[in-house]
Amino acid sequence: MTDERVFLLDVDNTLFDNDTLQQALIAHLEEEHGEAARTRYWEIFTDRWAKIGYADYLGALQLYREEDLHDPRILRMSSWMVDYPFGNLLHPKALEVVAYLGRFGKVVILSDGDAVFQPRKITRSGLWEAAGGHVLIYIHKEEMTADIEAHYPANHYIVIDDKLKILSAMKAVWKGRVTTVFPRQGHYASDPAILAAYPPADLSVAHIADLLGMDLEQVLPHPLRTGDPHAG
């Protein structure tokens, strides 16, 4: 069955304040393990992110542990990560936005991340339940448009993401079948180099909660049916 509209909602810095989570992690590492441990873990984390293309907090922790097998305190770091009260870092009215979008189409959480920590974050924050279990997590989601279509066929997609790179890549594939929405939240959304490198999104909002004040039937284009020559 093909839906009229499917909303594809990013998590980190779109619905969830991931910048603050990272700051809390850095502070915790320094407080519990010292400046040297904090610095070394973050070096491993950022190097691994550059290599694999997503934030792998637990994978970086495993690599850090291999460097210091004799420090039992390291084993407690994983508990801090997976037991974090993620719901406290949802952007204001994030769950309300998920419910509101559901009035206009099917809502799907679309995220990049690992197979353990990212699902845990999405579940414990309440986003998994809010989206009715419609969750997709990839390594490079912008390369997975065919798989997304296989899981959630639609006449029109609305991609909401704080990264212009993601929005631009999906626009290049889906063309007129997608509306891109850019919430200007988080460090990616305010980086001048990134803003200059990609074309603007179809719709830009200062905060994800701004979508609550919009009549989306008026803002969004009418979904194009499969076979429409303008569907691109």
TAPEUR-V558469 format. One line per field, one symbol per residue. phi: phi as a letter, one per 40 degrees, with the letter a starting at -180 (. if undefined). psi: psi as a letter, one per 40 degrees, with the letter a starting at -180 (. if undefined). burial: + if it has 9 or more other ideal C-beta (glycine too) atoms within 8 Angstrom, else -. Layout:
phi = ???
psi = ???
burial = ???
This chain:
phi = .cccbbcbbcbcgbbbccccdcccccccccccbgcccdccccccccccdccbgacbcccccccccccaccbccdcccccdcccccddcbccdgdcccdcccccbicbbcbbciccbcccccccccgcccccggcbbbbcbcccbcccccccbcacabbbbacbcdcccccccccfccbbcbbccbgcccbcdcccccbccccabbcbdcccccbccccccccdccdgccccg
psi = hhidihhhhicheddhgdddddddddddddddeidddddddddddddddddeeihgddddddddddegeegedddeddddddeigddeeiihfddddddddeeeahhhhhiiaaecddddddddeeddddefeghhhadgdeefdddddddghidhihhhiehddddddddddebeeihhhghgiiddeehdddddeiiiidhhididedddeigddddiihhhiheheed.
burial = --+-+++++++++++++++-+--+++-+++--+---++-+++-++--++----++++++++-+++--------+--++-+++-+-+--+++-++++++++++-+++++++++++--++++++++++++-++--+++++-+++-++-+++--+-++++++++++++++++++--++-++++++++++-++----++--+--+-+-+-++++++---+---+--++------+-
